[in-house]
Amino acid sequence: MPLRRKPPANRASLRRLWARLGIPADVATRATKRIHPEAKRLVFLGRAKDDGRILRLTPRAASAWRKMQAAASTDGVTLLPLSGFRSVARQTTIIRRKLAAGHRIEDILRVSAVPGCSEHHTGRALDLGAPGHLKLEVSFARTPEFRWLKKHANRFGFRLSYPRNNRQGISYEPWHWCWLM
């Protein structure tokens, strides 16, 4: 049974949130062009292989993911989901924890999307790992799983969101794939 989510935050409430987090005005201005509404319907995908968190995606993204994971398995490749849907509130918590740990907001925004602007909010993004690669690290790019994804993911509607030198200004994330169909 699909889970129904509360309505997503509006632009005004997101701007207030960004101000409270100390997100610079120029970043906030650019962010308003990249707002991703939160998914309204989510289905259970499984549990994260690294920490057991519940993973959810939109129904169609989950179906595409299952087909892609099965095809990879047929080719002897094991794709492991590490993260799926993430609410604006969860994204905010992640940023607040990093701020509390003493990280600068400018550094945080190189590795974490502004709340409201994460593809994870759409319920169509997955962070993927592989056996022996259960952390979100660039070393995932050297795995057979990543090579398989680069060659086949598009066939299932997935694309690498943050390649090297991406226009969003997010660090290279070989583990982050988003379903676009």
GROMACS elastic network, one bead per residue, 0.5 to 0.9 nm:
[ bonds ]
;  ai    aj funct       b0    kb
    1    42     6  0.85944   500
    1    43     6  0.67104   500
    1    44     6  0.82955   500
    2    41     6  0.56671   500
    2    42     6  0.51274   500
    2    44     6  0.76225   500
    2    58     6  0.83205   500
    2    59     6  0.75564   500
    3    40     6  0.78307   500
    3    41     6  0.54647   500
    3    43     6  0.60834   500
    3    44     6  0.82184   500
    3    56     6  0.89312   500
    4    39     6  0.84244   500
    4    40     6  0.54550   500
    4    42     6  0.66063   500
    5     8     6  0.82155   500
    5    38     6  0.79276   500
    5    39     6  0.69967   500
    5    41     6  0.64914   500
    5    42     6  0.78232   500
    6    38     6  0.86175   500
    6    40     6  0.71877   500
    7    10     6  0.88612   500
    7    37     6  0.87556   500
    7    38     6  0.75514   500
    7    39     6  0.87804   500
    7    40     6  0.73029   500
    8    37     6  0.58949   500
    8    38     6  0.53303   500
    8    39     6  0.80639   500
    8    40     6  0.83333   500
    8    87     6  0.88488   500
    8    88     6  0.81044   500
    8   116     6  0.86678   500
    9    12     6  0.82032   500
    9    13     6  0.61785   500
    9    14     6  0.64144   500
    9    37     6  0.77471   500
    9    38     6  0.81427   500
    9    88     6  0.78824   500
    9   116     6  0.76677   500
   10    13     6  0.54803   500
   10    14     6  0.62198   500
   10    15     6  0.87396   500
   10    37     6  0.87285   500
   11    14     6  0.50179   500
   11    15     6  0.61212   500
   11    16     6  0.86989   500
   11    32     6  0.73398   500
   11    35     6  0.81463   500
   11   116     6  0.86646   500
   12    15     6  0.51310   500
   12    16     6  0.63870   500
   12    17     6  0.86853   500
   13    16     6  0.51220   500
   13    17     6  0.61941   500
   13    18     6  0.86481   500
   14    18     6  0.60836   500
   14    19     6  0.85926   500
   14    32     6  0.88809   500
   14   115     6  0.75203   500
   14   116     6  0.67727   500
   15    18     6  0.50445   500
   15    19     6  0.62163   500
   15    20     6  0.86987   500
   15    28     6  0.72149   500
   15    32     6  0.84270   500
   16    19     6  0.51297   500
   16    20     6  0.63229   500
   16    21     6  0.87414   500
   17    20     6  0.51244   500
   17    21     6  0.62889   500
   17    22     6  0.87140   500
   17    23     6  0.88426   500
   17    92     6  0.85114   500
   17   115     6  0.82395   500
   18    21     6  0.50672   500
   18    22     6  0.62260   500
   18    23     6  0.52465   500
   18    24     6  0.81745   500
   18    25     6  0.87975   500
   18    28     6  0.69349   500
   18   114     6  0.77613   500
   18   115     6  0.76346   500
   19    22     6  0.50664   500
   19    23     6  0.58674   500
   19    24     6  0.77515   500
   19    25     6  0.81005   500
   19    28     6  0.84525   500
   20    23     6  0.77179   500
   21    92     6  0.83315   500
   21    95     6  0.80272   500
   21    96     6  0.73748   500
   21    99     6  0.85669   500
   21   105     6  0.80839   500
   22    25     6  0.86815   500
   22   105     6  0.70577   500
   23    26     6  0.84837   500
   23    27     6  0.66365   500
   23    28     6  0.64339   500
   23   105     6  0.66250   500
   23   106     6  0.79484   500
   23   109     6  0.86388   500
   23   114     6  0.81260   500
   24    27     6  0.53494   500
   24    28     6  0.62325   500
   24    29     6  0.87082   500
   24   105     6  0.83702   500
   24   106     6  0.82170   500
   25    29     6  0.60614   500
   25    30     6  0.86758   500
   26    29     6  0.51120   500
   26    30     6  0.63873   500
   26    31     6  0.85499   500
   27    30     6  0.52211   500
   27    31     6  0.59849   500
   27    32     6  0.88300   500
   27   114     6  0.86468   500
   28    32     6  0.63816   500
   28   114     6  0.81934   500
   29    32     6  0.55994   500
   29    33     6  0.76021   500
   30    33     6  0.57595   500
   30    34     6  0.72843   500
   31    34     6  0.51208   500
   31    35     6  0.64602   500
   31   114     6  0.71309   500
   31   116     6  0.83449   500
   31   117     6  0.66204   500
   32    35     6  0.56607   500
   32   116     6  0.87718   500
   32   117     6  0.80948   500
   33   117     6  0.87517   500
   34   116     6  0.81588   500
   34   117     6  0.55118   500
   34   118     6  0.84153   500
   35   114     6  0.89049   500
   35   115     6  0.85616   500
   35   116     6  0.53363   500
   35   118     6  0.76413   500
   35   119     6  0.88998   500
   36    39     6  0.88888   500
   36   116     6  0.58235   500
   36   117     6  0.51592   500
   36   118     6  0.64818   500
   36   119     6  0.64403   500
   36   120     6  0.85594   500
   36   121     6  0.63242   500
   36   122     6  0.61905   500
   37    40     6  0.87105   500
   37   116     6  0.69854   500
   37   117     6  0.81397   500
   37   119     6  0.89084   500
   37   121     6  0.63854   500
   37   122     6  0.60596   500
   38    85     6  0.86545   500
   38    86     6  0.84229   500
   38    87     6  0.66323   500
   38    88     6  0.74663   500
   38   116     6  0.79324   500
   38   119     6  0.89904   500
   38   120     6  0.82633   500
   38   122     6  0.50414   500
   38   123     6  0.71974   500
   39    42     6  0.68584   500
   39    57     6  0.82902   500
   39    58     6  0.68384   500
   39    85     6  0.80183   500
   39    87     6  0.85944   500
   39   120     6  0.89714   500
   39   121     6  0.62589   500
   39   123     6  0.53694   500
   39   124     6  0.83793   500
   40    58     6  0.80676   500
   40   122     6  0.85347   500
   40   123     6  0.85841   500
   41    57     6  0.81737   500
   41    58     6  0.58193   500
   41    59     6  0.72484   500
   41   123     6  0.83712   500
   42    45     6  0.89578   500
   42    56     6  0.57897   500
   42    57     6  0.51898   500
   42    59     6  0.61637   500
   42    62     6  0.87813   500
   42    85     6  0.81722   500
   42   123     6  0.69586   500
   43    55     6  0.84831   500
   43    56     6  0.53375   500
   43    57     6  0.56670   500
   43    58     6  0.59858   500
   43    59     6  0.57420   500
   43    62     6  0.73635   500
   44    47     6  0.85426   500
   44    54     6  0.73912   500
   44    55     6  0.61713   500
   44    57     6  0.69532   500
   44    58     6  0.88868   500
   44    59     6  0.88110   500
   44    62     6  0.83731   500
   45    54     6  0.76435   500
   45    55     6  0.53106   500
   45    56     6  0.50301   500
   45    57     6  0.65741   500
   45    62     6  0.65897   500
   45    66     6  0.87362   500
   45    81     6  0.89373   500
   45    84     6  0.84811   500
   46    49     6  0.89458   500
   46    52     6  0.86954   500
   46    53     6  0.84757   500
   46    54     6  0.60843   500
   46    55     6  0.53995   500
   46    56     6  0.72913   500
   46    81     6  0.84105   500
   47    50     6  0.86826   500
   47    51     6  0.80470   500
   47    53     6  0.53340   500
   47    55     6  0.53699   500
   47    56     6  0.87139   500
   47    81     6  0.79130   500
   47    82     6  0.80061   500
   47    83     6  0.87627   500
   48    51     6  0.57986   500
   48    53     6  0.51236   500
   48    54     6  0.63546   500
   48    55     6  0.62684   500
   48    80     6  0.78159   500
   48    81     6  0.58210   500
   48    83     6  0.63171   500
   48    84     6  0.86154   500
   49    52     6  0.58918   500
   49    53     6  0.81501   500
   49    80     6  0.64845   500
   49    81     6  0.65391   500
   49    82     6  0.58593   500
   49   129     6  0.84451   500
   49   134     6  0.71697   500
   50    53     6  0.81710   500
   50    80     6  0.89896   500
   50    81     6  0.87067   500
   50    82     6  0.63021   500
   50   129     6  0.89001   500
   50   134     6  0.55880   500
   50   135     6  0.74460   500
   51    82     6  0.81345   500
   52    55     6  0.86748   500
   52    82     6  0.87615   500
   53    82     6  0.83944   500
   53    83     6  0.80458   500
   54    83     6  0.85496   500
   54    84     6  0.86073   500
   55    81     6  0.80409   500
   55    82     6  0.79663   500
   55    83     6  0.62833   500
   55    84     6  0.53152   500
   55    85     6  0.67218   500
   55    86     6  0.89897   500
   56    59     6  0.88629   500
   56    62     6  0.78201   500
   56    83     6  0.84490   500
   56    84     6  0.56543   500
   56    85     6  0.54572   500
   56    86     6  0.86266   500
   56   123     6  0.69936   500
   57    60     6  0.80440   500
   57    61     6  0.60657   500
   57    62     6  0.53971   500
   57    84     6  0.61130   500
   57    85     6  0.56886   500
   57   120     6  0.89095   500
   57   122     6  0.82501   500
   57   124     6  0.58234   500
   57   125     6  0.76627   500
   57   126     6  0.83746   500
   58    61     6  0.52868   500
   58    62     6  0.59783   500
   58    63     6  0.86055   500
   58    85     6  0.82950   500
   58   122     6  0.78413   500
   58   123     6  0.51201   500
   58   124     6  0.62125   500
   59    62     6  0.51476   500
   59    63     6  0.62674   500
   59    64     6  0.87865   500
   59   123     6  0.88506   500
   60    63     6  0.50845   500
   60    64     6  0.62846   500
   60    65     6  0.85566   500
   60   124     6  0.84653   500
   60   179     6  0.89794   500
   60   181     6  0.86578   500
   61    64     6  0.50839   500
   61    65     6  0.60196   500
   61    66     6  0.86178   500
   61   123     6  0.75155   500
   61   124     6  0.54282   500
   61   125     6  0.82322   500
   61   157     6  0.87163   500
   61   178     6  0.86824   500
   61   179     6  0.60253   500
   61   180     6  0.83823   500
   61   181     6  0.82310   500
   62    66     6  0.61562   500
   62    67     6  0.86689   500
   62   123     6  0.88844   500
   62   124     6  0.78729   500
   63    66     6  0.52184   500
   63    67     6  0.63758   500
   63    68     6  0.86957   500
   64    67     6  0.51912   500
   64    68     6  0.61662   500
   64    69     6  0.85807   500
   64   156     6  0.59774   500
   64   157     6  0.72705   500
   64   158     6  0.84013   500
   64   179     6  0.77736   500
   65    68     6  0.50595   500
   65    69     6  0.59824   500
   65    70     6  0.84793   500
   65   126     6  0.88368   500
   65   156     6  0.76162   500
   65   157     6  0.89896   500
   65   158     6  0.84433   500
   65   179     6  0.82164   500
   66    69     6  0.51139   500
   66    70     6  0.60880   500
   66    71     6  0.85873   500
   67    70     6  0.51709   500
   67    71     6  0.61922   500
   67    72     6  0.86276   500
   67   156     6  0.74588   500
   68    71     6  0.51109   500
   68    72     6  0.61405   500
   68    73     6  0.85534   500
   68    79     6  0.89107   500
   68   152     6  0.83120   500
   68   153     6  0.70471   500
   68   155     6  0.84650   500
   68   156     6  0.60629   500
   68   158     6  0.89513   500
   69    72     6  0.51120   500
   69    73     6  0.61462   500
   69    74     6  0.86722   500
   69    77     6  0.84770   500
   69    78     6  0.74669   500
   69    79     6  0.61120   500
   69    80     6  0.83185   500
   70    73     6  0.50053   500
   70    74     6  0.62099   500
   70    75     6  0.87094   500
   70    78     6  0.89449   500
   71    74     6  0.50501   500
   71    75     6  0.64328   500
   71    76     6  0.88233   500
   71    77     6  0.85103   500
   72    75     6  0.50495   500
   72    76     6  0.63862   500
   72    78     6  0.64942   500
   72    79     6  0.70644   500
   72   145     6  0.80761   500
   72   148     6  0.73243   500
   72   149     6  0.83669   500
   72   152     6  0.85352   500
   73    78     6  0.56169   500
   73    79     6  0.76777   500
   74    77     6  0.72986   500
   75    78     6  0.88304   500
   75   148     6  0.87593   500
   77   130     6  0.84417   500
   77   144     6  0.69904   500
   77   145     6  0.57850   500
   77   148     6  0.74822   500
   78   129     6  0.85400   500
   78   130     6  0.60109   500
   78   131     6  0.70527   500
   78   144     6  0.89255   500
   78   145     6  0.66496   500
   79   128     6  0.65133   500
   79   129     6  0.60873   500
   79   130     6  0.53714   500
   79   131     6  0.80227   500
   79   145     6  0.63213   500
   79   146     6  0.88117   500
   79   149     6  0.89843   500
   80   127     6  0.85947   500
   80   128     6  0.55206   500
   80   130     6  0.53548   500
   80   131     6  0.74734   500
   80   134     6  0.80251   500
   81    84     6  0.74765   500
   81   126     6  0.66179   500
   81   127     6  0.61175   500
   81   129     6  0.62232   500
   81   130     6  0.84252   500
   82   126     6  0.72302   500
   82   127     6  0.53325   500
   82   128     6  0.54006   500
   82   129     6  0.63672   500
   82   134     6  0.72180   500
   82   135     6  0.82004   500
   82   136     6  0.84706   500
   83    86     6  0.79617   500
   83   120     6  0.83958   500
   83   125     6  0.81280   500
   83   126     6  0.55446   500
   83   128     6  0.71798   500
   84   120     6  0.62159   500
   84   121     6  0.87759   500
   84   123     6  0.65826   500
   84   124     6  0.74129   500
   84   125     6  0.58131   500
   84   127     6  0.65806   500
   85   119     6  0.84570   500
   85   121     6  0.57833   500
   85   122     6  0.69144   500
   85   124     6  0.71289   500
   85   125     6  0.68118   500
   85   126     6  0.76230   500
   86    89     6  0.80921   500
   86    90     6  0.60421   500
   86    91     6  0.66570   500
   86   118     6  0.81821   500
   86   119     6  0.85917   500
   86   120     6  0.50809   500
   86   121     6  0.52362   500
   86   122     6  0.82083   500
   86   123     6  0.73642   500
   87    90     6  0.51022   500
   87    91     6  0.62605   500
   87    92     6  0.85338   500
   87   115     6  0.84336   500
   87   116     6  0.83291   500
   87   118     6  0.88527   500
   87   120     6  0.74083   500
   87   121     6  0.53447   500
   87   122     6  0.87041   500
   87   123     6  0.89353   500
   88    91     6  0.50588   500
   88    92     6  0.60989   500
   88    93     6  0.86419   500
   88   114     6  0.89519   500
   88   115     6  0.52470   500
   88   116     6  0.55460   500
   88   117     6  0.84432   500
   88   118     6  0.80898   500
   88   120     6  0.89728   500
   88   121     6  0.65927   500
   89    92     6  0.50250   500
   89    93     6  0.62450   500
   89    94     6  0.87596   500
   89   115     6  0.76319   500
   90    94     6  0.62956   500
   90    95     6  0.87564   500
   90   115     6  0.84909   500
   91    94     6  0.51471   500
   91    95     6  0.64218   500
   91    96     6  0.87016   500
   91   112     6  0.81476   500
   91   113     6  0.78708   500
   91   114     6  0.77133   500
   91   115     6  0.54523   500
   91   116     6  0.81093   500
   91   118     6  0.79212   500
   91   120     6  0.89850   500
   91   121     6  0.87324   500
   92    95     6  0.51822   500
   92    96     6  0.60992   500
   92    97     6  0.86134   500
   92   114     6  0.80935   500
   92   115     6  0.57270   500
   92   116     6  0.89458   500
   93    96     6  0.50127   500
   93    97     6  0.60962   500
   93    98     6  0.86167   500
   94    97     6  0.52876   500
   94    98     6  0.64125   500
   94    99     6  0.87719   500
   94   112     6  0.83785   500
   95    98     6  0.51337   500
   95    99     6  0.61871   500
   95   100     6  0.85934   500
   95   105     6  0.81323   500
   95   108     6  0.70233   500
   95   109     6  0.85587   500
   95   112     6  0.75220   500
   95   114     6  0.84671   500
   95   115     6  0.84257   500
   96    99     6  0.50020   500
   96   100     6  0.60588   500
   96   101     6  0.85430   500
   97   100     6  0.50143   500
   97   101     6  0.61763   500
   97   102     6  0.88203   500
   97   103     6  0.89833   500
   98   101     6  0.50007   500
   98   102     6  0.65894   500
   98   103     6  0.55641   500
   98   104     6  0.81474   500
   98   105     6  0.83970   500
   98   108     6  0.70947   500
   99   102     6  0.51945   500
   99   103     6  0.50447   500
   99   104     6  0.64912   500
   99   105     6  0.68393   500
   99   108     6  0.80120   500
  100   103     6  0.73257   500
  103   106     6  0.84567   500
  103   107     6  0.67714   500
  103   108     6  0.66647   500
  104   107     6  0.53319   500
  104   108     6  0.62988   500
  104   109     6  0.87973   500
  105   109     6  0.61286   500
  105   110     6  0.87973   500
  106   109     6  0.53534   500
  106   110     6  0.67607   500
  107   110     6  0.53638   500
  107   111     6  0.72570   500
  107   112     6  0.88716   500
  108   111     6  0.56071   500
  108   112     6  0.58326   500
  108   113     6  0.83962   500
  109   113     6  0.59014   500
  109   114     6  0.66874   500
  109   169     6  0.84224   500
  109   170     6  0.71976   500
  110   113     6  0.76870   500
  110   169     6  0.64455   500
  110   171     6  0.55865   500
  111   169     6  0.88483   500
  111   170     6  0.56427   500
  111   171     6  0.55881   500
  111   172     6  0.84868   500
  111   173     6  0.85466   500
  112   115     6  0.86384   500
  112   118     6  0.80117   500
  112   170     6  0.72571   500
  112   171     6  0.86981   500
  113   116     6  0.80193   500
  113   117     6  0.59245   500
  113   118     6  0.51528   500
  113   119     6  0.84069   500
  113   170     6  0.74844   500
  114   117     6  0.53300   500
  114   118     6  0.66027   500
  115   118     6  0.64178   500
  115   121     6  0.87630   500
  116   119     6  0.86750   500
  116   121     6  0.71174   500
  117   120     6  0.85435   500
  117   121     6  0.75591   500
  118   121     6  0.56227   500
  118   122     6  0.77551   500
  118   125     6  0.88915   500
  119   122     6  0.54836   500
  119   123     6  0.74358   500
  119   124     6  0.70157   500
  119   125     6  0.57431   500
  119   126     6  0.88830   500
  119   161     6  0.86603   500
  119   178     6  0.71947   500
  120   123     6  0.55479   500
  120   124     6  0.65010   500
  120   126     6  0.71977   500
  120   127     6  0.89964   500
  120   178     6  0.83151   500
  121   124     6  0.78658   500
  121   125     6  0.80066   500
  122   125     6  0.70567   500
  123   126     6  0.83518   500
  123   178     6  0.89647   500
  124   177     6  0.85194   500
  124   178     6  0.55789   500
  124   179     6  0.52179   500
  124   180     6  0.74720   500
  125   158     6  0.86623   500
  125   161     6  0.88975   500
  125   176     6  0.70043   500
  125   177     6  0.56865   500
  125   179     6  0.62585   500
  126   175     6  0.78866   500
  126   176     6  0.58266   500
  126   177     6  0.53906   500
  126   178     6  0.62090   500
  126   179     6  0.83672   500
  127   136     6  0.76630   500
  127   173     6  0.88811   500
  127   174     6  0.87407   500
  127   175     6  0.51221   500
  127   177     6  0.63513   500
  127   178     6  0.87102   500
  128   134     6  0.81432   500
  128   136     6  0.80681   500
  128   140     6  0.87953   500
  128   146     6  0.89569   500
  128   174     6  0.85570   500
  128   176     6  0.64828   500
  128   177     6  0.75254   500
  129   132     6  0.82274   500
  129   133     6  0.54292   500
  129   134     6  0.52301   500
  129   135     6  0.70673   500
  129   136     6  0.74696   500
  129   140     6  0.69506   500
  129   145     6  0.79126   500
  129   146     6  0.86228   500
  129   175     6  0.65085   500
  130   134     6  0.62903   500
  130   140     6  0.77060   500
  130   143     6  0.77557   500
  130   144     6  0.87423   500
  130   145     6  0.65353   500
  130   146     6  0.86809   500
  131   134     6  0.68620   500
  132   135     6  0.87461   500
  133   136     6  0.78662   500
  133   137     6  0.79111   500
  133   139     6  0.79238   500
  133   140     6  0.63698   500
  133   143     6  0.84561   500
  134   137     6  0.84916   500
  134   140     6  0.88614   500
  135   140     6  0.84730   500
  136   139     6  0.85213   500
  136   140     6  0.76176   500
  136   173     6  0.78136   500
  136   174     6  0.85322   500
  136   175     6  0.65844   500
  136   176     6  0.87969   500
  137   140     6  0.59536   500
  137   141     6  0.83923   500
  137   173     6  0.76238   500
  137   174     6  0.79975   500
  137   175     6  0.77095   500
  138   141     6  0.58149   500
  138   142     6  0.80966   500
  138   172     6  0.72759   500
  138   173     6  0.65231   500
  138   174     6  0.62859   500
  138   175     6  0.78328   500
  139   142     6  0.55782   500
  139   143     6  0.74701   500
  139   174     6  0.84464   500
  140   143     6  0.54597   500
  140   144     6  0.87887   500
  140   145     6  0.79726   500
  140   146     6  0.65118   500
  140   173     6  0.88854   500
  140   174     6  0.64591   500
  140   175     6  0.66438   500
  141   144     6  0.83655   500
  141   145     6  0.82701   500
  141   146     6  0.54303   500
  141   147     6  0.73687   500
  141   173     6  0.86459   500
  141   174     6  0.56012   500
  141   175     6  0.77010   500
  142   145     6  0.84087   500
  142   146     6  0.68548   500
  142   147     6  0.75792   500
  143   146     6  0.53607   500
  143   147     6  0.65424   500
  143   148     6  0.87025   500
  144   147     6  0.50386   500
  144   148     6  0.60596   500
  144   149     6  0.85863   500
  145   148     6  0.50496   500
  145   149     6  0.61825   500
  145   150     6  0.86994   500
  146   150     6  0.61742   500
  146   151     6  0.86287   500
  146   174     6  0.72337   500
  146   175     6  0.77102   500
  147   150     6  0.51862   500
  147   151     6  0.63546   500
  147   152     6  0.86663   500
  148   151     6  0.51930   500
  148   152     6  0.59304   500
  148   153     6  0.75808   500
  149   152     6  0.51756   500
  149   154     6  0.79805   500
  149   158     6  0.86313   500
  149   159     6  0.85596   500
  149   160     6  0.85702   500
  149   177     6  0.89710   500
  150   153     6  0.61702   500
  150   154     6  0.77835   500
  150   159     6  0.82077   500
  150   160     6  0.78345   500
  151   154     6  0.75963   500
  151   155     6  0.86639   500
  152   155     6  0.55563   500
  152   156     6  0.73925   500
  152   158     6  0.87818   500
  153   156     6  0.54277   500
  153   157     6  0.65323   500
  153   158     6  0.50784   500
  153   159     6  0.63941   500
  153   160     6  0.84930   500
  153   177     6  0.85358   500
  154   159     6  0.58040   500
  154   160     6  0.89093   500
  154   179     6  0.87862   500
  155   158     6  0.74158   500
  156   159     6  0.89731   500
  156   179     6  0.79190   500
  156   181     6  0.85687   500
  157   178     6  0.80610   500
  157   179     6  0.52688   500
  157   180     6  0.56225   500
  157   181     6  0.54996   500
  158   161     6  0.89455   500
  158   177     6  0.59930   500
  158   178     6  0.51867   500
  158   180     6  0.61322   500
  158   181     6  0.79940   500
  159   176     6  0.85012   500
  159   177     6  0.53672   500
  159   178     6  0.55174   500
  159   179     6  0.65844   500
  159   180     6  0.74137   500
  160   163     6  0.64120   500
  160   173     6  0.80584   500
  160   174     6  0.68645   500
  160   175     6  0.78605   500
  160   176     6  0.61298   500
  160   178     6  0.66565   500
  161   166     6  0.82728   500
  161   172     6  0.89809   500
  161   173     6  0.76606   500
  161   174     6  0.83162   500
  161   176     6  0.61542   500
  161   177     6  0.57394   500
  161   178     6  0.63835   500
  162   165     6  0.79592   500
  162   166     6  0.57416   500
  162   167     6  0.85031   500
  162   168     6  0.77670   500
  162   169     6  0.85647   500
  162   170     6  0.65488   500
  162   171     6  0.69999   500
  162   172     6  0.54387   500
  162   173     6  0.53411   500
  162   174     6  0.70684   500
  162   175     6  0.88961   500
  162   176     6  0.69979   500
  162   177     6  0.83209   500
  163   166     6  0.55777   500
  163   170     6  0.88108   500
  163   171     6  0.80563   500
  163   172     6  0.52574   500
  163   173     6  0.64719   500
  163   174     6  0.68067   500
  164   170     6  0.87610   500
  164   171     6  0.71167   500
  164   173     6  0.78922   500
  164   174     6  0.87747   500
  165   168     6  0.84875   500
  165   169     6  0.71134   500
  165   170     6  0.80815   500
  165   171     6  0.75790   500
  165   172     6  0.71623   500
  166   169     6  0.58574   500
  166   170     6  0.67852   500
  166   171     6  0.78585   500
  166   172     6  0.76258   500
  167   170     6  0.78947   500
  168   171     6  0.88555   500
  169   172     6  0.89823   500
  170   173     6  0.79698   500
  172   175     6  0.89904   500
  173   176     6  0.56456   500
  173   177     6  0.88076   500
  174   177     6  0.79177   500
